[in-house]
Amino acid sequence: MIPGGCFRLCLALLLLLVPAGSLFADTIVGMLTKVQGRVELIKTDTDRARPVKPGDSAAVGELLRSGKDASAQLVFTDDSFVILFPETLLLVTQYAYTPRDNRRSAVTKVREGRARFVVYRKRSGDSRFVVETGHASMNVGMADFFVSVSPAETEVANIGSPFQVKNVSGLIVDRVSLGANQKTTVTGMTPPSQPATLTPEQRRKYIKDAGY
């Protein structure tokens, strides 16, 4: 990950290059700082795909897709970041960050594949950072965790601070608290499974697979 100060400088220069009136507030969510293999951004309203490289920005409503044997790191404007594993689809549906109020509000969806989320800076009490899949939903404060999404289920593995995991459906009210070095699985219209302990070998493999 590039240093926070350098990232903010690059982002500021990027914003200056965008013509006035063409950029809506909070449209840009962050910058791609690492890209390996073929990674694309797709505008969901047009289905147009464009390959990306380090230094490119991503915006709300753009689908980030990593190809086979490809990976990417997206650093959000609030300094949290996500690492995409190969063959992963990620969509940021909502994003706002206000440095003056130290407040962020983000909703990110992993449609398929695997991703690691690192949210390491504490923000205001009314902030939220939501990660959703087709099965699970997490609203985290400071966290470091992995999601693995298949058509049948979502596995959530936590290696950082505790947070709660629930079914993405509002009809399922039960949830579990996922502590450090624990994992849970969410399937269909069922509550998350009871947390299982990650072994040291499993933890190392998660980190190694992220490749960063």
HELIX and SHEET records of a PDB file:
HELIX    1   1 GLY A    4  LEU A   17  1                                  14    
HELIX    2   2 PRO A   99  ASP A  101  5                                   3    
HELIX    3   3 PRO A  200  ALA A  210  1                                  11    
SHEET    1   A 9 ARG A  48  PRO A  51  0                                        
SHEET    2   A 9 VAL A  39  LYS A  43 -1                                        
SHEET    3   A 9 GLU A  62  SER A  66 -1                                        
SHEET    4   A 9 THR A  88  THR A  98 -1                                        
SHEET    5   A 9 ARG A 103  VAL A 119 -1                                        
SHEET    6   A 9 PHE A  81  LEU A  84 -1                                        
SHEET    7   A 9 SER A  71  PHE A  76 -1                                        
SHEET    8   A 9 ILE A  28  GLN A  36 -1                                        
SHEET    9   A 9 SER A  57  ALA A  59 -1                                        
SHEET    1   B 9 ARG A  48  PRO A  51  0                                        
SHEET    2   B 9 VAL A  39  LYS A  43 -1                                        
SHEET    3   B 9 GLU A  62  SER A  66 -1                                        
SHEET    4   B 9 THR A  88  THR A  98 -1                                        
SHEET    5   B 9 ARG A 103  VAL A 119 -1                                        
SHEET    6   B 9 ARG A 128  GLU A 132  1                                        
SHEET    7   B 9 ALA A 136  VAL A 140 -1                                        
SHEET    8   B 9 PHE A 163  ASN A 167 -1                                        
SHEET    9   B 9 ARG A 175  LEU A 178 -1                                        
SHEET    1   C 9 ARG A  48  PRO A  51  0                                        
SHEET    2   C 9 VAL A  39  LYS A  43 -1                                        
SHEET    3   C 9 GLU A  62  SER A  66 -1                                        
SHEET    4   C 9 THR A  88  THR A  98 -1                                        
SHEET    5   C 9 ARG A 103  VAL A 119 -1                                        
SHEET    6   C 9 ALA A 143  VAL A 149 -1                                        
SHEET    7   C 9 GLU A 153  ASN A 158 -1                                        
SHEET    8   C 9 GLN A 182  THR A 187 -1                                        
SHEET    9   C 9 ALA A 196  THR A 197 -1                                        
END                                                                             
